[in-house]
């Protein structure tokens, strides 16, 4: 068991609360991504014990990092919602080039393989689908209360889908929760220690990692460009979802523009370093 990995886990956990930044991208930057993916796959194999021993320090670090950052993110969302969302939008825009070119890179090929017409069609399809879902269902940007069975079911599957971020670089679990309308409920549950909500979302994440992780790996191995084309469309659509309004004061305008630029540069530079 390598306890030095706890610090790398903390770095991953600290971005888990920020929509637009992927924890798996951070894992790549600190050099543990492939080991994490391999260990997750080994959880259902004869190498279970070795996988668990590797994942424990990383997992503890993720929890610590998450708890350290959740209060800060919650504070800015509560007090400066519009500028904070512009920061999130900048983070998403900055990650788009990395996702775009990731779909053009195939293992074993030195040159990029251009997208075809069907891939552009997928991008447009997923973009329209996400925007339409946002318009029709209008994901809640408030905290869910008086939960019933269907609410818990929704939170469970939200956690399941958010687990994709742990296995696919460039995708943010927090962003997925925000698109679905579960982000505020999930983050509030952490700060308010709502065990029922934490357990529900947590079970979704764990089961999602074990099951969805294998599906994502299959799609990347056999339909890499199509998978990334869909992700590009979803990320582009998420910009619409994250936009909650125009700044009302000069101060908010300045703060929003600055945070948009900062978010873009941070996300873009991280993704560029990952390609090095």
C-alpha positions in Angstrom: 0.0 0.0 0.0 1.6 3.3 -1.2 0.4 6.0 1.2 2.2 8.7 -0.9 -0.7 8.3 -3.3 -3.0 9.9 -0.7 -1.6 13.3 -1.8 -2.5 12.5 -5.4 -5.9 11.5 -4.3 -6.3 14.8 -2.5 -5.6 16.7 -5.8 -8.2 14.6 -7.5 -10.8 15.1 -4.8 -10.3 18.9 -4.7 -11.6 19.2 -8.3 -14.5 16.8 -7.9 -16.7 19.7 -6.7 -15.9 21.9 -9.6 -18.0 21.4 -12.8 -15.7 21.4 -15.8 -12.6 19.9 -14.3 -12.1 16.1 -14.5 -10.6 14.2 -11.7 -9.3 11.6 -14.1 -7.5 14.3 -16.0 -5.7 15.2 -12.7 -5.0 11.5 -12.2 -3.2 11.5 -15.6 -1.2 14.5 -14.7 0.0 13.0 -11.4 0.8 9.7 -13.1 -1.7 7.3 -11.5 -4.6 7.2 -14.1 -3.7 3.8 -15.7 -3.0 2.2 -12.3 -6.5 3.4 -11.1 -8.2 2.0 -14.2 -6.4 -1.2 -13.9 -7.1 -1.6 -10.2 -10.8 -0.8 -10.8 -10.9 -3.6 -13.4 -9.1 -6.0 -11.1 -11.8 -5.5 -8.4 -13.7 -8.3 -10.1 -10.7 -10.5 -10.7 -8.3 -12.7 -8.7 -6.2 -9.6 -8.1 -8.9 -8.1 -5.9 -6.7 -7.7 -2.8 -3.9 -6.0 -4.7 -6.4 -3.6 -6.3 -8.0 -2.7 -3.0 -4.7 -2.0 -1.4 -3.8 0.3 -4.2 -7.1 2.1 -4.3 -7.4 2.7 -0.5 -4.9 5.5 -0.2 -6.2 7.2 -3.4 -9.8 6.9 -2.2 -8.9 8.4 1.2 -7.2 11.2 -0.5 -10.1 11.9 -2.8 -12.5 12.1 0.2 -10.1 14.5 2.0 -9.7 16.7 -1.0 -13.5 16.7 -1.7 -14.3 17.8 1.9 -11.6 20.5 1.8 -13.0 22.1 -1.4 -16.8 21.6 -0.9 -17.3 24.4 1.5 -15.4 26.9 -0.7 -17.4 26.0 -3.8 -20.6 26.1 -1.9 -19.8 29.6 -0.5 -19.2 31.0 -4.0 -22.3 29.4 -5.5 -24.5 30.8 -2.7 -23.1 34.3 -2.7 -21.8 34.8 -6.3 -23.8 32.4 -8.5 -23.5 34.2 -11.8 -19.7 34.8 -11.8 -19.1 31.3 -10.4 -21.1 29.8 -13.3 -19.1 31.8 -15.8 -16.0 30.2 -14.2 -17.5 26.8 -14.8 -18.3 27.7 -18.4 -14.7 28.8 -19.0 -13.5 25.5 -17.6 -15.7 23.5 -20.0 -14.7 25.6 -23.0 -11.0 25.2 -22.1 -11.4 21.4 -22.0 -13.2 21.1 -25.4 -10.1 21.2 -27.6 -8.6 18.3 -25.6 -11.7 16.2 -26.0 -11.9 17.0 -29.7 -8.4 15.9 -30.5 -8.5 12.9 -28.1 -11.2 11.5 -30.4 -8.9 11.9 -33.4 -6.0 10.0 -31.7 -6.0 6.2 -32.1 -3.7 3.9 -30.3 -1.0 2.6 -32.7 -1.4 5.5 -35.1 1.1 8.4 -35.2 -1.3 10.7 -37.2 -4.6 12.1 -36.2 -7.6 10.5 -37.9 -10.2 13.2 -38.9 -13.8 13.0 -37.9 -16.3 11.8 -40.5 -19.7 13.1 -41.3 -21.4 10.6 -39.0 -19.3 11.9 -36.1 -20.3 15.5 -36.7 -23.9 14.3 -36.9 -23.4 12.6 -33.4 -22.0 15.9 -32.1 -25.0 17.8 -33.3 -27.4 15.1 -32.1 -26.0 15.0 -28.5 -25.8 18.8 -28.4 -29.5 19.2 -29.4 -30.5 16.4 -27.1 -28.9 17.9 -24.1 -30.3 21.4 -24.8 -33.8 20.0 -25.4 -33.6 18.1 -22.1 -32.6 21.2 -20.3 -35.5 23.2 -21.8 -38.1 20.5 -21.4 -37.2 19.2 -17.9 -35.4 22.4 -16.7 -32.9 20.6 -14.3 -33.3 22.0 -10.7 -30.7 24.5 -9.6 -32.1 24.3 -6.1 -31.8 21.7 -3.3 -34.3 18.8 -3.4 -36.4 18.4 -0.1 -39.0 16.0 1.2 -37.5 13.2 -0.9 -39.6 10.3 -2.1 -38.6 7.0 -3.6 -38.4 8.4 -7.2 -36.1 11.1 -6.0 -33.7 8.6 -4.4 -33.8 6.6 -7.6 -33.0 9.7 -9.6 -30.0 10.5 -7.2 -28.8 7.0 -7.5 -28.6 7.0 -11.3 -27.2 10.6 -11.2 -24.3 9.2 -9.1 -24.0 6.3 -11.6 -23.7 8.6 -14.6 -21.3 10.9 -12.7 -19.0 7.9 -12.1 -18.0 8.2 -15.8 -15.7 11.0 -14.8 -13.5 8.6 -12.8 -12.7 6.6 -15.9 -12.9 9.1 -18.8 -10.4 12.0 -18.9 -12.0 15.3 -19.7 -15.4 14.6 -18.2 -16.4 16.2 -15.0 -18.5 14.3 -12.5 -19.7 17.6 -10.9 -20.7 18.8 -14.4 -22.7 15.7 -15.0 -24.5 16.2 -11.7 -25.2 19.8 -12.6 -26.6 19.0 -16.0 -28.9 16.4 -14.4 -30.0 18.8 -11.7 -28.6 16.8 -8.8 -25.5 18.9 -8.1 -26.9 21.3 -5.5 -28.7 18.5 -3.6 -25.6 16.3 -3.6 -23.2 19.1 -2.4 -25.7 20.3 0.2 -26.0 16.7 1.5 -22.2 16.7 2.2 -22.2 19.9 4.1 -25.4 19.1 6.0 -24.4 15.4 6.6 -27.6 14.0 5.0 -26.6 10.4 5.2 -29.5 9.1 3.1 -28.6 11.3 0.1 -24.8 10.7 0.5 -25.3 6.9 0.6 -27.7 7.0 -2.4 -25.4 9.0 -4.6 -22.4 7.1 -3.3 -23.8 3.7 -4.1 -24.6 5.0 -7.6 -21.0 6.1 -8.0 -19.5 2.8 -6.8 -21.8 0.6 -8.9 -21.2 2.9 -11.8 -17.5 2.6 -11.6 -17.7 -1.2 -11.5 -20.2 -1.5 -14.4 -20.1 1.7 -16.5 -16.3 1.8 -16.3 -16.1 -1.5 -18.3 -18.7 -0.1 -20.8 -16.8 3.1 -21.3 -13.5 1.2 -21.9 -15.3 -1.0 -24.5 -16.7 2.0 -26.3 -13.3 3.7 -26.4 -11.6 0.5 -27.7 -14.2 -0.2 -30.4 -16.0 3.2 -31.1 -13.4 5.7 -30.0 -14.3 8.6 -32.4 -18.0 8.1 -32.0 -17.7 8.1 -28.2 -15.7 11.3 -28.2 -17.9 12.9 -30.8 -20.9 12.4 -28.4 -18.9 13.8 -25.5 -18.0 16.9 -27.6 -21.7 17.5 -28.3 -22.6 17.0 -24.6 -19.9 19.4 -23.4 -21.0 22.0 -26.0 -24.6 21.6 -24.8 -23.5 21.9 -21.2 -22.4 25.4 -21.8 -26.1 26.3 -22.4 -27.1 24.4 -19.2 -24.5 26.2 -17.1 -25.5 29.7 -18.3 -27.9 31.0 -15.6 -28.1 34.6 -16.6 -26.3 37.8 -17.5 -24.4 39.8 -14.8 -26.5 42.6 -13.5 -23.8 45.1 -12.2 -20.5 46.4 -13.5 -18.7 44.5 -10.8 -20.4 41.3 -11.7 -19.6 41.8 -15.4 -15.9 42.3 -14.6 -15.8 39.4 -12.3 -17.7 37.1 -14.7 -15.4 38.0 -17.6 -12.3 37.5 -15.6 -13.5 34.2 -14.2 -14.5 33.0 -17.6 -11.0 33.7 -18.9 -9.3 32.2 -15.8 -11.5 29.1 -16.1 -10.6 28.7 -19.8 -6.9 29.1 -19.3 -6.7 26.8 -16.3 -8.6 24.0 -18.0 -6.9 24.5 -21.4 -3.4 24.6 -19.9 -4.0 21.5 -17.8 -5.2 19.6 -20.9 -2.2 20.8 -23.0 0.2 19.6 -20.3 -1.6 16.2 -20.3 -0.8 15.8 -24.0 2.9 16.5 -23.4 
